[in-house]
Amino acid sequence: MIEIQAMFPVMVTADLDQQRSFYTSVFGFDAAFFEPDFYVHLVSPSTGVQLGFLAPGHASQPKFLHALTNTDGHVITFEVVNAAAAYDKAQQQDLMVEMPLKHETWGQIHFIVKDPAGIKIDIVEHLDSASQ
């Protein structure tokens, strides 16, 4: 068995500085590593959640990582304590809302925003059975 210590997605995007700015200002991530022509690695100081963004066409990477990430059929999910409050903040920050706040029959409240690279972010609150 291979023991895993952490997991994070790495997405190929054209403007790493724009991604860094978005995730640090909107979600409070810190840039643990930032080389604007290569890679930015973001870490949430409160939760340890990690994201990576790689520049397209970088010579150090295999050819399959040269193209931009296809944002269709791809979503990042952030679990929050209060999706309605997060939705209010998203609207105050004029984030690009792709799906408004929605209550799901399976016990979730969520909404979807889009980052500057077009990657969708599903902001989810899981409800306990008592509050449904």
PyRosetta script that sets phi, psi and omega in degrees:
from pyrosetta import init, pose_from_sequence

init()
pose = pose_from_sequence("MIEIQAMFPVMVTADLDQQRSFYTSVFGFDAAFFEPDFYVHLVSPSTGVQLGFLAPGHASQPKFLHALTNTDGHVITFEVVNAAAAYDKAQQQDLMVEMPLKHETWGQIHFIVKDPAGIKIDIVEHLDSASQ")
pose.set_psi(1, 142.3)
pose.set_omega(1, 176.1)
pose.set_phi(2, -94.1)
pose.set_psi(2, 121.1)
pose.set_omega(2, -179.7)
pose.set_phi(3, -82.6)
pose.set_psi(3, 128.4)
pose.set_omega(3, -178.1)
pose.set_phi(4, -100.9)
pose.set_psi(4, 132.4)
pose.set_omega(4, 177.8)
pose.set_phi(5, -100.9)
pose.set_psi(5, -27.7)
pose.set_omega(5, -180.0)
pose.set_phi(6, -160.2)
pose.set_psi(6, 164.7)
pose.set_omega(6, 176.1)
pose.set_phi(7, -141.8)
pose.set_psi(7, 135.8)
pose.set_omega(7, 174.1)
pose.set_phi(8, -155.3)
pose.set_psi(8, 143.0)
pose.set_omega(8, 175.5)
pose.set_phi(9, -78.2)
pose.set_psi(9, 150.7)
pose.set_omega(9, 171.2)
pose.set_phi(10, -123.0)
pose.set_psi(10, 122.0)
pose.set_omega(10, -177.7)
pose.set_phi(11, -117.5)
pose.set_psi(11, 141.4)
pose.set_omega(11, -179.8)
pose.set_phi(12, -90.3)
pose.set_psi(12, 119.1)
pose.set_omega(12, -177.7)
pose.set_phi(13, -137.1)
pose.set_psi(13, 153.3)
pose.set_omega(13, -171.6)
pose.set_phi(14, -76.9)
pose.set_psi(14, -34.0)
pose.set_omega(14, -173.4)
pose.set_phi(15, -121.2)
pose.set_psi(15, 92.3)
pose.set_omega(15, -176.0)
pose.set_phi(16, -67.4)
pose.set_psi(16, -34.7)
pose.set_omega(16, 179.3)
pose.set_phi(17, -65.4)
pose.set_psi(17, -39.2)
pose.set_omega(17, 177.9)
pose.set_phi(18, -64.4)
pose.set_psi(18, -41.7)
pose.set_omega(18, 177.9)
pose.set_phi(19, -64.2)
pose.set_psi(19, -45.3)
pose.set_omega(19, 178.6)
pose.set_phi(20, -58.0)
pose.set_psi(20, -47.6)
pose.set_omega(20, -179.1)
pose.set_phi(21, -61.9)
pose.set_psi(21, -43.7)
pose.set_omega(21, -179.2)
pose.set_phi(22, -62.0)
pose.set_psi(22, -52.5)
pose.set_omega(22, -174.5)
pose.set_phi(23, -72.2)
pose.set_psi(23, -28.5)
pose.set_omega(23, 176.7)
pose.set_phi(24, -75.2)
pose.set_psi(24, -39.6)
pose.set_omega(24, -177.5)
pose.set_phi(25, -80.2)
pose.set_psi(25, -37.0)
pose.set_omega(25, -176.4)
pose.set_phi(26, -84.4)
pose.set_psi(26, -42.0)
pose.set_omega(26, -172.8)
pose.set_phi(27, -114.2)
pose.set_psi(27, -0.8)
pose.set_omega(27, 175.4)
pose.set_phi(28, 77.3)
pose.set_psi(28, 19.0)
pose.set_omega(28, 176.5)
pose.set_phi(29, -67.8)
pose.set_psi(29, 154.9)
pose.set_omega(29, 169.4)
pose.set_phi(30, -106.0)
pose.set_psi(30, 145.5)
pose.set_omega(30, 174.6)
pose.set_phi(31, -85.8)
pose.set_psi(31, 101.6)
pose.set_omega(31, 179.6)
pose.set_phi(32, -73.9)
pose.set_psi(32, -28.2)
pose.set_omega(32, 176.5)
pose.set_phi(33, -148.1)
pose.set_psi(33, 133.6)
pose.set_omega(33, 178.2)
pose.set_phi(34, -146.7)
pose.set_psi(34, 112.8)
pose.set_omega(34, 172.4)
pose.set_phi(35, -126.0)
pose.set_psi(35, 102.6)
pose.set_omega(35, -167.3)
pose.set_phi(36, -56.5)
pose.set_psi(36, -23.6)
pose.set_omega(36, 179.5)
pose.set_phi(37, -98.5)
pose.set_psi(37, 6.0)
pose.set_omega(37, -175.9)
pose.set_phi(38, -135.6)
pose.set_psi(38, -64.6)
pose.set_omega(38, -167.8)
pose.set_phi(39, -158.0)
pose.set_psi(39, 145.5)
pose.set_omega(39, 169.2)
pose.set_phi(40, -128.5)
pose.set_psi(40, 131.7)
pose.set_omega(40, 178.0)
pose.set_phi(41, -117.0)
pose.set_psi(41, 122.3)
pose.set_omega(41, -175.7)
pose.set_phi(42, -111.0)
pose.set_psi(42, 140.7)
pose.set_omega(42, 179.5)
pose.set_phi(43, -135.2)
pose.set_psi(43, 132.2)
pose.set_omega(43, 174.1)
pose.set_phi(44, -78.0)
pose.set_psi(44, 120.3)
pose.set_omega(44, -179.1)
pose.set_phi(45, -66.9)
pose.set_psi(45, -23.3)
pose.set_omega(45, -177.5)
pose.set_phi(46, -88.4)
pose.set_psi(46, -28.0)
pose.set_omega(46, -175.1)
pose.set_phi(47, -121.6)
pose.set_psi(47, -19.0)
pose.set_omega(47, -175.6)
pose.set_phi(48, 83.4)
pose.set_psi(48, 0.2)
pose.set_omega(48, 176.8)
pose.set_phi(49, -59.0)
pose.set_psi(49, 139.9)
pose.set_omega(49, -176.2)
pose.set_phi(50, -126.6)
pose.set_psi(50, 146.8)
pose.set_omega(50, 173.5)
pose.set_phi(51, -137.8)
pose.set_psi(51, 146.2)
pose.set_omega(51, 174.3)
pose.set_phi(52, -126.6)
pose.set_psi(52, 143.4)
pose.set_omega(52, 175.9)
pose.set_phi(53, -131.1)
pose.set_psi(53, 129.7)
pose.set_omega(53, -175.2)
pose.set_phi(54, -114.9)
pose.set_psi(54, 141.0)
pose.set_omega(54, 176.3)
pose.set_phi(55, -72.6)
pose.set_psi(55, 143.7)
pose.set_omega(55, 179.2)
pose.set_phi(56, -71.3)
pose.set_psi(56, 149.3)
pose.set_omega(56, 173.0)
pose.set_phi(57, 70.4)
pose.set_psi(57, 15.9)
pose.set_omega(57, -177.2)
pose.set_phi(58, -69.7)
pose.set_psi(58, 130.2)
pose.set_omega(58, -174.0)
pose.set_phi(59, -61.4)
pose.set_psi(59, -25.0)
pose.set_omega(59, -178.3)
pose.set_phi(60, -78.2)
pose.set_psi(60, -10.4)
pose.set_omega(60, -173.8)
pose.set_phi(61, -105.3)
pose.set_psi(61, 152.4)
pose.set_omega(61, 177.1)
pose.set_phi(62, -64.1)
pose.set_psi(62, 155.6)
pose.set_omega(62, -174.6)
pose.set_phi(63, -54.5)
pose.set_psi(63, -33.5)
pose.set_omega(63, -178.6)
pose.set_phi(64, -68.7)
pose.set_psi(64, -9.6)
pose.set_omega(64, 175.4)
pose.set_phi(65, -104.4)
pose.set_psi(65, 15.0)
pose.set_omega(65, -179.5)
pose.set_phi(66, -86.7)
pose.set_psi(66, -27.0)
pose.set_omega(66, -177.8)
pose.set_phi(67, -85.2)
pose.set_psi(67, 153.5)
pose.set_omega(67, 175.8)
pose.set_phi(68, -63.0)
pose.set_psi(68, 147.5)
pose.set_omega(68, 176.1)
pose.set_phi(69, -62.4)
pose.set_psi(69, 132.0)
pose.set_omega(69, 175.0)
pose.set_phi(70, -75.0)
pose.set_psi(70, 117.9)
pose.set_omega(70, -175.6)
pose.set_phi(71, -84.0)
pose.set_psi(71, -7.8)
pose.set_omega(71, 175.0)
pose.set_phi(72, -76.7)
pose.set_psi(72, 133.2)
pose.set_omega(72, 178.3)
pose.set_phi(73, 74.2)
pose.set_psi(73, 16.8)
pose.set_omega(73, -178.3)
pose.set_phi(74, -130.2)
pose.set_psi(74, 133.1)
pose.set_omega(74, 178.3)
pose.set_phi(75, -145.4)
pose.set_psi(75, 143.5)
pose.set_omega(75, 170.4)
pose.set_phi(76, -100.6)
pose.set_psi(76, 136.1)
pose.set_omega(76, 178.3)
pose.set_phi(77, -113.4)
pose.set_psi(77, 128.0)
pose.set_omega(77, 173.2)
pose.set_phi(78, -113.1)
pose.set_psi(78, 122.1)
pose.set_omega(78, 176.8)
pose.set_phi(79, -86.5)
pose.set_psi(79, 134.1)
pose.set_omega(79, -179.8)
pose.set_phi(80, -126.9)
pose.set_psi(80, 165.4)
pose.set_omega(80, 178.2)
pose.set_phi(81, -77.0)
pose.set_psi(81, -37.2)
pose.set_omega(81, -174.6)
pose.set_phi(82, -138.3)
pose.set_psi(82, 98.7)
pose.set_omega(82, -177.5)
pose.set_phi(83, -67.1)
pose.set_psi(83, -35.8)
pose.set_omega(83, -179.8)
pose.set_phi(84, -63.7)
pose.set_psi(84, -43.2)
pose.set_omega(84, 177.6)
pose.set_phi(85, -65.7)
pose.set_psi(85, -40.3)
pose.set_omega(85, 177.5)
pose.set_phi(86, -63.6)
pose.set_psi(86, -38.1)
pose.set_omega(86, 178.0)
pose.set_phi(87, -63.4)
pose.set_psi(87, -42.8)
pose.set_omega(87, 176.6)
pose.set_phi(88, -58.9)
pose.set_psi(88, -44.4)
pose.set_omega(88, 179.0)
pose.set_phi(89, -64.4)
pose.set_psi(89, -40.8)
pose.set_omega(89, 178.9)
pose.set_phi(90, -60.2)
pose.set_psi(90, -40.7)
pose.set_omega(90, 178.6)
pose.set_phi(91, -68.9)
pose.set_psi(91, -39.0)
pose.set_omega(91, 177.6)
pose.set_phi(92, -63.3)
pose.set_psi(92, -32.6)
pose.set_omega(92, -179.5)
pose.set_phi(93, -88.3)
pose.set_psi(93, 3.4)
pose.set_omega(93, -179.4)
pose.set_phi(94, 55.6)
pose.set_psi(94, 40.2)
pose.set_omega(94, 176.2)
pose.set_phi(95, -70.5)
pose.set_psi(95, 154.4)
pose.set_omega(95, 178.6)
pose.set_phi(96, -77.0)
pose.set_psi(96, 102.5)
pose.set_omega(96, -178.9)
pose.set_phi(97, -84.6)
pose.set_psi(97, 120.4)
pose.set_omega(97, 178.8)
pose.set_phi(98, -92.3)
pose.set_psi(98, -28.9)
pose.set_omega(98, 176.6)
pose.set_phi(99, -144.5)
pose.set_psi(99, 124.1)
pose.set_omega(99, -179.9)
pose.set_phi(100, -68.4)
pose.set_psi(100, 169.0)
pose.set_omega(100, 179.8)
pose.set_phi(101, -52.2)
pose.set_psi(101, 131.3)
pose.set_omega(101, -173.8)
pose.set_phi(102, -141.7)
pose.set_psi(102, 136.7)
pose.set_omega(102, 175.2)
pose.set_phi(103, -96.1)
pose.set_psi(103, 125.5)
pose.set_omega(103, -179.2)
pose.set_phi(104, -101.7)
pose.set_psi(104, 147.4)
pose.set_omega(104, -178.9)
pose.set_phi(105, -66.4)
pose.set_psi(105, -20.7)
pose.set_omega(105, -178.7)
pose.set_phi(106, -87.3)
pose.set_psi(106, 7.1)
pose.set_omega(106, 172.3)
pose.set_phi(107, 98.7)
pose.set_psi(107, 35.2)
pose.set_omega(107, 175.3)
pose.set_phi(108, -129.8)
pose.set_psi(108, 149.9)
pose.set_omega(108, 165.4)
pose.set_phi(109, -120.2)
pose.set_psi(109, 128.5)
pose.set_omega(109, -178.6)
pose.set_phi(110, -156.5)
pose.set_psi(110, 167.2)
pose.set_omega(110, 173.5)
pose.set_phi(111, -149.0)
pose.set_psi(111, 164.0)
pose.set_omega(111, -176.9)
pose.set_phi(112, -126.6)
pose.set_psi(112, 131.3)
pose.set_omega(112, 173.3)
pose.set_phi(113, -116.1)
pose.set_psi(113, 169.2)
pose.set_omega(113, 179.7)
pose.set_phi(114, -121.9)
pose.set_psi(114, 134.7)
pose.set_omega(114, 177.4)
pose.set_phi(115, -82.8)
pose.set_psi(115, 175.2)
pose.set_omega(115, -177.1)
pose.set_phi(116, -59.5)
pose.set_psi(116, -25.1)
pose.set_omega(116, 178.9)
pose.set_phi(117, -87.1)
pose.set_psi(117, -2.8)
pose.set_omega(117, -179.9)
pose.set_phi(118, 92.1)
pose.set_psi(118, 5.8)
pose.set_omega(118, 178.7)
pose.set_phi(119, -77.8)
pose.set_psi(119, 130.5)
pose.set_omega(119, -179.0)
pose.set_phi(120, -82.7)
pose.set_psi(120, 141.1)
pose.set_omega(120, 179.8)
pose.set_phi(121, -124.4)
pose.set_psi(121, 115.5)
pose.set_omega(121, 179.8)
pose.set_phi(122, -91.6)
pose.set_psi(122, 115.3)
pose.set_omega(122, -179.6)
pose.set_phi(123, -97.4)
pose.set_psi(123, 113.5)
pose.set_omega(123, -167.2)
pose.set_phi(124, -122.6)
pose.set_psi(124, 136.7)
pose.set_omega(124, 168.1)
pose.set_phi(125, -116.3)
pose.set_psi(125, 125.3)
pose.set_omega(125, 176.0)
pose.set_phi(126, -91.4)
pose.set_psi(126, 126.1)
pose.set_omega(126, -179.5)
pose.set_phi(127, -90.2)
pose.set_psi(127, 143.6)
pose.set_omega(127, 171.7)
pose.set_phi(128, -81.2)
pose.set_psi(128, 162.2)
pose.set_omega(128, -174.1)
pose.set_phi(129, -61.6)
pose.set_psi(129, -26.3)
pose.set_omega(129, -178.7)
pose.set_phi(130, -71.3)
pose.set_psi(130, -27.6)
pose.set_omega(130, -176.0)
pose.set_phi(131, -96.0)
pose.set_psi(131, 0.1)
pose.set_omega(131, -179.8)
pose.set_phi(132, -81.3)
pose.dump_pdb("model.pdb")
